[in-house]
Amino acid sequence: MLEIITVMNFVISCMLLLGGLLMKGQTDRSSGIGFKTARAMESDKAFTLANRTCGRLWLLVGMVSFVLTAALTALMTRLSGKTEQCLQAVLLIIQIIAAVCSVVYTEIKLKKGE
């Protein structure tokens, strides 16, 4: 079970990093990649703002979670199996919450027109 959670943490970290890189530079609304909510698609300016905002957040969350997952994996020999499993599970939940919150934050920023 621990190995599955650890792999999931690495995969989610990499997906956030890749998604962040792809979104951060995205300016073309017609491409298949990007932050595409109704509010983000209203104009080129909104689309660019949404992709830059969410892209930066995903890059940050992806980098931090990758480093934390690697650190927990490196400490595996020093921690008990239950402790590491619990920490990896908490990290997994934090990654998911951070990804969802970045979308909510981006939508709020779009609504304010920043």
Secondary structure, DSSP 8 states (H G I E B T S, - for coil): -HHHHHHHHHHHHHHHHHHHHHHHT---TTSS-S---TTGGG-HHHHHHHHHHHHHHHHHHHHHHHHHHHHHHHGGGTS-HHHHHHHHHHHHHHHHHHHHHHHHHHHHHHHHT-
